[in-house]
Every structure is written in C-alpha cells, then in structure tokens.
Amino acid sequence: MSKEIPYKIYLEENEMPKQWYNVRADMKNKPAPILNPATLKPVTVDELSGIFCTELAKQELDDTTAYIDIPEEIRNFYKMYRPAPLVRAYCLEKKLGTPAHIYYKFEGNNTSGSHKLNSAIAQAYYAKKQGLRGVTTETGAGQWGTALSMACAYFDLDCQVYMVKVSYEQKPFRREVMRTYGAKVTPSPSMTTDVGRRINEEFPGTTGSLGCAISEAVEAATSQDGYRYVLGSVLSQVLLHQSIIGLETKAALDKYGIKADMIIGCAGGGSNLGGLISPFAGEMLRGEADYKLIAVEPASCPSLTRGRYVYDYCDTGKVCPLSKMYTLGSGFIPSANHAGGLRYHGMSSTVSQLYHDGLIEARSVEQTEVFKAAEQFAKVEGILPAPESSHAIKVAIDEALKCKETGEAKNIVFGLTGTGYFDMVAYQKYNDGLMSDYIPTDEEIEKSLSGCPKVD
C-alpha cells in the first residue's frame, strides 16, 4: 500500500546526494565541443583555465564521468538550506479541479531566493581552493549575482557583478542585497570596459542583455591578476552542480513510490531546467524509464522554439568560446521583459543536444499569461513566484487542465526556481495593466542569426 503523501516531502540530511550527476556521460550523442574562437579548434583545459578556475575547466570538458563527488565543504554549506522540499500543490489542484497530482521542487528557501546558490558556492569554493583573489560575473534578474555575492562573502573573495541594465533599474533591491554581501555591481553595458563602450556605441540606449554582461565580466576577469570569470547558467559545469535539484526530486518521489509523468522547467540558459531534468533524462537515455520533459521559454526570447542549432558566440562581445546551441544570434537584444533571468540569446549545449535528439520538447509563452499564472499560484499556494519560475507554472497549469478534460491523473512535476519578492516592479506593471507582450519578428531573428560565425 502506498504511503499517504504529505504536503511537503523532505529528505533527511543524510539522504542529500553526495555526488553530482553528469548527464553527458549517458548521452550517446555528446554535445558538440566548445571551440576556441581564434582557431576554431576544440578548447583545451589549459586554454579554458585562463578564464575559469582549473577544476571548473576540467568539469566543463568532462563528458565521460557520470558521477563527481561533491566536496565536503560544499556539502556542509548545502546543509544550511538543503535538502530542499518537494511540495504537493494540493490547493492548486483543488482550485483547478484537476485529477492531476502537481508537485513543485522549491528552490527559494535560502537568502539568495533561488536555485543559483547551488552552483555559486561550488564555483566560489574552487576559486578559493585555487588561491584566487576574486571572481567576476554577469547577472540578469539578479538571482545569480545575489547567490554569488553570498558565496564569495562566505569564502572571503572579491566579487564583481555586471548586471543587465534593465534589471539593474527594475530590481534595485536585489542589487542592494548584492552590495550588502560586499559585491561591486555595475550596470551593463557600461563605459568601464572596452567591450561595454563598443556595445553602447553600436546599440545606443540599449537596455543590455546577458550576452553583453558576459562579455564585460570576461574582460574584467582577464585584465586583473588573481581573478577568474564564473557563470550562473549555460555551461556544462553549472548544469552538473544544479543536478542536485533533480537528484533530490527523484529521491523524494521514489521515497513515496511516485512516478512522474512529466517534468517542467523554465528555460533561459539551461541551469535550472538542466539540473532538474538530468537524472530523469539519464533514465531515458539508459532505457530505464520514459518521461515528458518540457522546457518553457519566453516568447520574447525563444531560442529553442525559433532559434537555429549552430555554433555561436556565448556573448555579445564575441570574446568567449563558441558553443553549438540553439541560438537567436549573439547580437540578439531581447525586449525589456520582466523575466530577466531568461533573457539570453542561446541555450546550454547539453540541453540543446537533448532537445535536438527529441528527449525534450519546448514551448514559448507570453509574459502577461505568465503573470496571470503566477498570480493564480500565489493566491492558493502562498508563495509569490519569481517571473522566471512562473513560466513553468503556466505550462504546469495548462497540463493540469488537459488532465481535467481527459480525466487522467498524471503526476506533474515542475521547478519553482525561486521567489519573486524582489520583482515587485514587474508585478506592479501587471497589476496596473501596463504589461505588454512582445514577440520578435522573423526578420529580427534572421538579422541577428546572420552574424553567427561560419563553422564547418
């Protein structure tokens, strides 16, 4: 007889994963190698080590080791907020009148307010272990910058954050949390770097993008002794660290004998989605189980649903290695929507390969519908979700309503990546009826894609 399922499924501290899972090890079709933009040859650990910490460079290029030990110091830090709960959304189910069972993995139960801390503490740990003075990074909505500033404060590292200009202006409180933890926060594109000045000249009045901020952060790291660049999404090393989300989710489901039918995650650069689905995708790759894996992205920045699967620059300034991914072109500047963490022109090479191979399906949604779903969720579940997470909520509700029509009691799991309490300007715009939807034209996307490098 199955156990009665509580509102919140908690794992015990000793049940927290001791290893990260590297889904690339089980992929028959590996993600294409990242390339040196100067030589168009696969980058080496030595080349990457000029930008990233050496251990992180090794993790980035490792596509054969399935499980990598989580250092004890990182696990001890994780214990402050992990294992994170898997919550049964009983109230939402009742409100929708659906026979579906809805579960969400809640990653907002730490001061940074999101899942980003899982990788931030790992990257700060390796920087400290290498004896560095500090790190530089970019941030969109600010969750990553907040998480990294916390992690750097913990390890006494300097932290320099380039924050996408539109988010810097829309989300002043998250910016101030970063500064409280000791980070230096600069709106991007700025006039303090060569690439920032170039972007401002080429795109006067631009609100910025994650691609712009990445370029500036890389330049800042490579021009200062004792600094390295760290990134909060897109990279394979980040998906590796974030696999703890999916590992805990699967362990919690297994604890109560629950088999998920679908797993849904918001998709910007791929960190949350990749971390959540990795263990489930691994089972599919090994022929052990089958799931519906759904990536949800904003219609204003639709890299999976309308992008092209080609090699492209990871940044607007074209200083980073080339990655084969679904992309809108590194010059694509998304509209100033309120899901800042999803405003990236490309998608993780790992997620891109899984999508290309048909293991993942993708959907794009407009932001007014996203906020409508966020409001509905907040009213019945008692958590104000981040705009990014609300993309997954929107599709989870859609799927639950389909079950209402068919009478199927499917198990729907989605990632609630964080809270939206620093996103009140966005909620104000929605409540005042001032929020609009913007969908880029085919011509705009094609123009941006025309700048992709020609790689055989």
C-alpha positions, 0 to 999 in steps of 0.5 A: 500500500502506498504511503499517504503523501504529505504536503511537503516531502523532505529528505533527511540530511543524510539522504542529500546526494553526495555526488553530482550527476553528469548527464553527458556521460549517458548521452550517446550523442555528446554535445558538440565541443566548445571551440576556441574562437581564434582557431576554431579548434576544440578548447583545451583545459589549459586554454579554458583555465585562463578564464575559469578556475582549473577544476571548473575547466576540467568539469566543463570538458568532462563528458565521460564521468557520470558521477563527481563527488561533491566536496565536503565543504560544499556539502556542509554549506548545502546543509544550511538550506538543503535538502530542499522540499518537494511540495504537493500543490494540493490547493492548486489542484483543488482550485483547478479541479484537476485529477492531476497530482502537481508537485513543485521542487522549491528552490527559494528557501535560502537568502539568495531566493533561488536555485543559483546558490547551488552552483555559486558556492561550488564555483566560489569554493574552487576559486578559493581552493585555487588561491584566487583573489576574486571572481567576476560575473554577469547577472540578469534578474539578479538571482545569480549575482545575489547567490554569488555575492553570498558565496564569495562573502562566505569564502572571503573573495572579491566579487564583481557583478555586471548586471543587465541594465534593465534589471539593474533599474527594475530590481534595485533591491536585489542589487542592494542585497548584492552590495550588502554581501560586499559585491561591486555591481555595475550596470551593463553595458557600461563605459568601464570596459572596452567591450561595454563602450563598443556595445553602447556605441553600436546599440545606443540606449540599449537596455543590455542583455546577458550576452553583453554582461558576459562579455564585460565580466570576461574582460574584467576577469582577464585584465586583473591578476588573481581573478577568474570569470564564473557563470550562473547558467549555460555551461556544462559545469553549472548544469552538473552542480544544479543536478542536485535539484533533480537528484533530490526530486527523484529521491523524494518521489521514489521515497513515496513510490511516485512516478512522474509523468512529466517534468517542467522547467523554465528555460533561459540558459539551461541551469535550472531546467538542466539540473532538474531534468538530468537524472530523469533524462539519464533514465531515458537515455539508459532505457530505464524509464520514459518521461515528458520533459518540457522546457518553457521559454519566453516568447520574447526570447525563444531560442529553442522554439525559433532559434537555429542549432549552430555554433555561436558566440556565448556573448555579445562581445564575441570574446568567449568560446563558441558553443553549438546551441540553439541560438537567436544570434549573439547580437540578439537584444531581447525586449525589456521583459520582466523575466530577466533571468531568461533573457539570453540569446542561446541555450546550454549545449547539453540541453540543446543536444537533448532537445535536438535528439527529441528527449525534450520538447519546448514551448514559448509563452507570453509574459502577461499569461505568465503573470496571470499564472503566477498570480493564480499560484500565489493566491492558493499556494502562498508563495509569490513566484519569481517571473522566471519560475512562473513560466513553468507554472503556466505550462504546469497549469495548462497540463493540469487542465488537459488532465481535467478534460481527459480525466487522467491523473498524471503526476506533474512535476515542475521547478519553482526556481525561486521567489519573486519578492524582489520583482515587485516592479514587474508585478506592479506593471501587471497589476496596473495593466501596463504589461505588454507582450512582445514577440520578435519578428522573423526578420529580427531573428534572421538579422541577428542569426546572420552574424553567427560565425561560419563553422564547418 
